[in-house]
Amino acid sequence: MTDALTAAGLHTFYGKSHILHGVSLNVAEGMITTLLGRNGAGKTTTLRSLVGLTPAREGRIVTFGQDTTRWPPFRIAALGVGYVPEGRRIFPNLTVEENLKVPNGRAGDWSIERIYALFPRLAERKSNRGRQLSGGEQEMLAIARALLLNPRLLILDEPSQGLAPRVVQEVFAIVARMRAEGISVLLVEQNVRQSLAVADHAFVLDDGMVVWSGPAVELAADETRVRTLTGATAEDWEGAAPRVLPAG
């Protein structure tokens, strides 16, 4: 199985603060990979490094076979990488339809019409401004904008944050639908059980380091580790050395 993305030995800093300490991970093509860990473990920084927003000082990133370690975000996006950041970041004063017209999309199957078919509620509210949408609708709009780039890899940062349980189920159903569409997914989530239910492979971060890697179903079956995830420490994961899958 080939990889959509591989990162090896990433060291990322914010000023003098050393956030990532040799992070290595991979996202297999056509699969869902989830990146888990407590708040402050380095998950968002990892995503920002992968898409060029906070470049790593050390390490290597390969995206669809190209070394993108020093690439700016727009070049990485042009390869077919869609990024939905934490907090949604939609335009609150634009209508739903105006928000959807903002991305400069790549050629492909995803169009505004197809978006409305996938997200009927957005079609119903296409004349509403972003600020008038519920949290779930805003998340759907953020994902929809990324899909209009016709991505081969979709990176999602906390898509279920702050959403009602019923809406969370809808969001994860959409994530699963992306795999069915042949899109590779890298998912950062605090909702551990939902993430493991939908993912093929899981990585766990603690203090900027990968402390566990393996099949999501394997981690889901380990109730003790699942329970510790919200406050995971490296000691909790002793005896489960990182097992990062090789490329290719």
URNOR-V202534 format. One record per residue. N is the residue number from 0. RES is the residue in one small letter. D_LAST is the distance of its C-alpha to the last C-alpha in Angstrom with 1 decimal. Layout:
N_RES_D_LAST ; N_RES_D_LAST
//
This chain:
0_m_5.7 ; 1_t_4.4 ; 2_d_6.2 ; 3_a_9.7 ; 4_l_10.5 ; 5_t_9.8 ; 6_a_13.0 ; 7_a_14.0 ; 8_g_17.6 ; 9_l_19.4 ; 10_h_23.2 ; 11_t_25.3 ; 12_f_29.0 ; 13_y_31.8 ; 14_g_34.5 ; 15_k_35.0 ; 16_s_33.4 ; 17_h_30.1 ; 18_i_28.1 ; 19_l_24.5 ; 20_h_24.1 ; 21_g_20.6 ; 22_v_18.6 ; 23_s_14.9 ; 24_l_13.0 ; 25_n_10.1 ; 26_v_10.8 ; 27_a_8.7 ; 28_e_10.0 ; 29_g_13.4 ; 30_m_13.8 ; 31_i_16.4 ; 32_t_15.7 ; 33_t_19.0 ; 34_l_20.1 ; 35_l_23.3 ; 36_g_26.1 ; 37_r_29.8 ; 38_n_31.4 ; 39_g_30.9 ; 40_a_27.8 ; 41_g_25.9 ; 42_k_24.1 ; 43_t_25.6 ; 44_t_25.3 ; 45_t_21.5 ; 46_l_21.4 ; 47_r_23.9 ; 48_s_21.8 ; 49_l_18.7 ; 50_v_21.0 ; 51_g_23.1 ; 52_l_26.3 ; 53_t_26.4 ; 54_p_24.4 ; 55_a_23.1 ; 56_r_25.1 ; 57_e_22.3 ; 58_g_18.6 ; 59_r_15.8 ; 60_i_14.4 ; 61_v_11.8 ; 62_t_12.5 ; 63_f_11.2 ; 64_g_10.2 ; 65_q_13.6 ; 66_d_14.9 ; 67_t_17.3 ; 68_t_18.6 ; 69_r_22.1 ; 70_w_22.2 ; 71_p_25.1 ; 72_p_24.6 ; 73_f_25.9 ; 74_r_23.2 ; 75_i_20.4 ; 76_a_22.2 ; 77_a_22.6 ; 78_l_18.8 ; 79_g_19.3 ; 80_v_19.2 ; 81_g_22.2 ; 82_y_23.6 ; 83_v_26.4 ; 84_p_28.0 ; 85_e_30.1 ; 86_g_33.6 ; 87_r_32.8 ; 88_r_34.5 ; 89_i_36.0 ; 90_f_39.1 ; 91_p_42.0 ; 92_n_44.7 ; 93_l_42.8 ; 94_t_42.9 ; 95_v_39.9 ; 96_e_39.9 ; 97_e_40.3 ; 98_n_37.4 ; 99_l_35.2 ; 100_k_36.4 ; 101_v_35.4 ; 102_p_31.6 ; 103_n_31.1 ; 104_g_28.6 ; 105_r_26.0 ; 106_a_26.8 ; 107_g_25.7 ; 108_d_27.0 ; 109_w_28.1 ; 110_s_31.7 ; 111_i_34.5 ; 112_e_35.9 ; 113_r_32.7 ; 114_i_32.5 ; 115_y_36.0 ; 116_a_35.2 ; 117_l_32.4 ; 118_f_34.7 ; 119_p_38.2 ; 120_r_39.7 ; 121_l_38.6 ; 122_a_40.3 ; 123_e_43.4 ; 124_r_43.4 ; 125_k_42.3 ; 126_s_45.6 ; 127_n_45.4 ; 128_r_44.5 ; 129_g_41.4 ; 130_r_43.7 ; 131_q_45.3 ; 132_l_42.2 ; 133_s_41.5 ; 134_g_38.6 ; 135_g_36.6 ; 136_e_37.4 ; 137_q_36.4 ; 138_e_33.0 ; 139_m_32.7 ; 140_l_33.8 ; 141_a_31.3 ; 142_i_28.4 ; 143_a_30.1 ; 144_r_30.2 ; 145_a_26.5 ; 146_l_25.9 ; 147_l_28.2 ; 148_l_25.7 ; 149_n_23.7 ; 150_p_20.6 ; 151_r_17.0 ; 152_l_16.5 ; 153_l_19.6 ; 154_i_20.3 ; 155_l_23.4 ; 156_d_25.6 ; 157_e_28.0 ; 158_p_28.8 ; 159_s_31.2 ; 160_q_33.2 ; 161_g_36.9 ; 162_l_36.7 ; 163_a_38.9 ; 164_p_37.3 ; 165_r_37.7 ; 166_v_36.0 ; 167_v_33.1 ; 168_q_32.6 ; 169_e_32.6 ; 170_v_30.0 ; 171_f_27.6 ; 172_a_28.2 ; 173_i_27.3 ; 174_v_24.0 ; 175_a_23.2 ; 176_r_24.4 ; 177_m_21.7 ; 178_r_19.0 ; 179_a_21.2 ; 180_e_21.3 ; 181_g_17.6 ; 182_i_17.5 ; 183_s_14.9 ; 184_v_17.1 ; 185_l_17.4 ; 186_l_20.8 ; 187_v_23.1 ; 188_e_26.0 ; 189_q_29.1 ; 190_n_29.5 ; 191_v_27.5 ; 192_r_28.4 ; 193_q_27.7 ; 194_s_24.3 ; 195_l_23.3 ; 196_a_24.8 ; 197_v_22.8 ; 198_a_19.4 ; 199_d_16.4 ; 200_h_15.3 ; 201_a_17.6 ; 202_f_18.0 ; 203_v_21.5 ; 204_l_23.0 ; 205_d_26.3 ; 206_d_28.1 ; 207_g_25.1 ; 208_m_22.8 ; 209_v_20.2 ; 210_v_22.2 ; 211_w_20.2 ; 212_s_16.8 ; 213_g_16.2 ; 214_p_16.8 ; 215_a_19.4 ; 216_v_21.6 ; 217_e_21.8 ; 218_l_23.1 ; 219_a_25.4 ; 220_a_27.0 ; 221_d_27.8 ; 222_e_31.0 ; 223_t_31.9 ; 224_r_28.8 ; 225_v_28.9 ; 226_r_32.5 ; 227_t_31.9 ; 228_l_29.2 ; 229_t_31.9 ; 230_g_33.1 ; 231_a_30.3 ; 232_t_30.7 ; 233_a_28.6 ; 234_e_31.2 ; 235_d_30.6 ; 236_w_27.0 ; 237_e_27.9 ; 238_g_26.4 ; 239_a_23.2 ; 240_a_21.2 ; 241_p_18.2 ; 242_r_15.1 ; 243_v_12.3 ; 244_l_9.0 ; 245_p_6.5 ; 246_a_3.8 ; 247_g_0.0
//
